Amino acid sequence: MLLPTLVQALSRSGYPALAAPNGEAALAVASSMPLGAVIAEAGMPHMSGSELAEKLHRQCPSLHVGFISASSTDEPADDPGTTETPYPPSRIVELAEALLT
């Protein structure tokens, strides 16, 4: 499973990280503690990444949200806050750094 690997990469790089299995769980985490940034799967089932971002911004307008995508197109993502898979965990660390600076 990729999620534990990404959380571990962020934690080892000095970014405290939590995992949420879906958008609803991410909303619950965001409402229970302050967060610096959220990295979400753009194409989650039941709630898209953009829908999650919209709901998170209603809770905390200053929260930075970035996306990863399971899309495997040859085109790079247009949004600098998006990275596509397959990607090394170091790319998630770079995304976190970009969101938090």
C-alpha positions in Angstrom: 0.0 0.0 0.0 1.4 3.4 -1.0 -0.2 5.6 1.7 2.0 4.3 4.6 5.1 4.7 2.5 4.2 8.4 1.8 3.4 9.1 5.4 6.8 7.6 6.4 8.6 9.6 3.8 7.0 12.8 5.0 7.7 12.0 8.7 11.4 11.1 8.0 11.7 14.5 6.2 10.5 16.4 9.3 6.8 16.8 8.3 4.5 15.3 10.8 2.0 13.4 8.7 -1.4 11.7 9.2 -3.2 9.4 6.8 -6.9 9.4 6.1 -8.4 6.6 4.1 -11.0 8.8 2.4 -12.3 12.3 2.1 -14.8 12.1 5.0 -12.0 10.9 7.3 -9.8 13.7 6.2 -12.5 16.2 7.0 -12.9 14.7 10.5 -9.1 15.0 11.1 -9.1 18.6 9.8 -11.9 19.5 12.2 -10.2 18.0 15.2 -6.7 19.6 14.9 -4.9 22.4 13.1 -3.2 21.3 9.8 -0.5 23.0 7.8 -1.4 21.3 4.5 -3.3 18.4 3.0 -2.1 16.3 0.1 -5.1 14.4 -1.4 -5.7 11.9 -4.2 -7.4 13.9 -7.0 -9.6 10.9 -8.0 -10.8 9.5 -4.7 -14.0 7.4 -4.7 -17.0 9.0 -3.1 -15.4 12.5 -2.9 -13.0 14.0 -5.4 -9.9 15.8 -4.3 -11.4 19.2 -5.5 -14.5 18.5 -3.5 -12.4 17.7 -0.4 -10.4 20.9 -1.0 -13.6 23.0 -1.2 -14.9 21.5 2.0 -11.6 21.9 3.8 -11.4 25.6 2.7 -14.8 26.2 4.2 -13.4 24.9 7.6 -10.0 26.6 7.3 -9.7 29.1 4.4 -5.9 29.4 4.8 -5.2 25.6 4.5 -2.9 24.7 1.6 -4.2 21.7 -0.4 -2.2 19.8 -3.0 -3.1 16.8 -5.1 -1.6 13.6 -6.3 -3.1 11.7 -9.1 -3.2 8.0 -10.0 -3.5 9.1 -13.7 -0.7 7.8 -15.8 -0.7 10.1 -18.7 2.4 11.3 -20.5 1.5 14.9 -20.0 2.7 16.7 -16.9 0.1 18.0 -14.5 -0.9 21.6 -15.3 -1.3 22.5 -11.7 2.0 22.9 -9.8 0.2 21.6 -6.7 -0.4 18.3 -8.4 1.9 15.4 -8.9 1.1 12.3 -10.9 1.9 8.7 -10.1 4.1 6.7 -10.4 6.2 9.0 -8.3 8.9 8.4 -5.7 8.1 9.3 -2.1 10.6 12.2 -2.5 8.2 13.9 -4.9 5.6 14.0 -2.1 8.1 15.6 0.2 8.8 18.2 -2.6 5.0 18.8 -2.9 4.7 19.2 0.9 7.6 21.7 0.9 6.0 23.7 -1.9 2.6 23.8 -0.1 4.2 24.9 3.2 6.5 27.6 1.9 
